[in-house]
Amino acid sequence: MSSLRTLRYLCSNQRSLSRTWTPRTLSRLGSTAAGEFTSLPDIEPSRLEVVNTKQPKQIPAADSLVFGHTFTDHMLTIPWSQTSGWGSPKIEPYGPLSLQPSATVFHYAQELFEGLKAYRQPGGKVTLFRPDMNMKRMNTSAARVALPAFNGDAVIELLKRLVQTDKHWIPDIPGYSLYIRPTLIGTQAALGVHPPTEALLFVICSPVGPYYPEGFKPIALYGTTEYSRAAPGGIGSFKLGANYAPGVVAQREAAKKGYAQNLWLHGPEHHVTEVGTMNTFIVLKHADGVTELVTPPLDGMILPGITRDSTLALARDHASGKAVLEGLPEPSKFVVNERPITMKEIKQAAQDGSLVEFFGTGTAAVISPVNKIGYLGEDIHIPTGPGGMGPVSRPIWKQLVGIQVGDIEHPWSVVVTE
Ligand SMILES: *Cc1c(COP(=O)(O)O)cnc(C)c1O
């Protein structure tokens, strides 16, 4: 970044600065690994270097794809160091990274990731869904583990370049997409728990098929009381790799009992938090005829899902009459609440017939209906509606997917290429 651009960046990012900064004072500022303000270069798309693969891979048949097992020809890498800031972004052939065994990522889990998809319409138009939200969350995760902050808009530009490079990998079949995995790791070759002085941001892409190729298949959950996913003051609300390894054993135990995923509960009252690696929604129909869509609040233990946020926004716009969604209960009889909800309330609602739906939301599956929760030795049965989806989740799913694939014009859908 030129000094002038650095200055402009500074001025736009640090409104509270009251003095004039010259390039000289800037160069004396130095940087912080905690992702705070820095005078060092940020990520700069104009510095992108592209090295095309000389050995393009054979693109596998779409129907043979297993989620996250196949990767495209290229990846994006951007190095960072405390002394020189963000280096030149590079699109290069997908391949192994070279890291020292002492790199901090291997010892202290200095790792975070994101997940988003590029959708391709028949005819070729490629879109991303709310990538600004992924970048915002990625920076929030970085700040939590003292990894460096970056300009999210710059990374979106580079993501677009990467997707353009490998867009022929997105199967030209409805329901298929390209799963994009931005990742940030601490790479400093030194033991000792502190902010790493070196880091690497990289992005890999994987062509994926529809999560439910044969229509919606509701899943059974195990209400886990033996393990917890997150705790107050912990890291549950950040997309850090450290959150996921401990869930594997719990998932395996749930599977042994015949359930697909864990339903993560919290505290003595067994508050509902998340479903596996998805956010949770519950639909209740109250005695006065009002349908309530409930999701637990972002209390520091819940991952702020982009599908969650989008579901809430669509549902609220419907409830307020701002943008009515066909199929949902009429606005005057529909309310949306972010509020705590316990297993006692769920169980009671299932017994008295007021439980209408229970579903998970996330980028991979969009919406996952639930038909059963194993809880303290008994099964709570949940209605799922015709075709495996209920009366609230189906219209929301239809609208979300329509926007994602670019069928419905919407500011959330960001065009990569027409
Ligand atoms: C990624 C994730 C979600 C879903 O987030 P989306 O942005 O909707 O994909 C929910 N819960 C956990 C624990 C997650 O890791």
The ligand as a Gaussian input file, in Angstrom:
#p B3LYP/6-31G(d) Opt

LIG

0 1
 C      -20.588000     -22.452000      11.101000
 C      -21.460000     -22.768000      12.264000
 C      -22.833000     -22.460000      12.279000
 C      -23.556000     -21.948000      11.075000
 O      -23.090000     -20.746000      10.573000
 P      -23.458000     -20.315000       9.083000
 O      -22.777000     -18.999000       8.948000
 O      -24.925000     -20.214000       9.010000
 O      -22.908000     -21.362000       8.186000
 C      -23.549000     -22.702000      13.432000
 N      -22.970000     -23.245000      14.512000
 C      -21.671000     -23.574000      14.549000
 C      -21.110000     -24.174000      15.776000
 C      -20.881000     -23.348000      13.414000
 O      -19.598000     -23.697000      13.418000

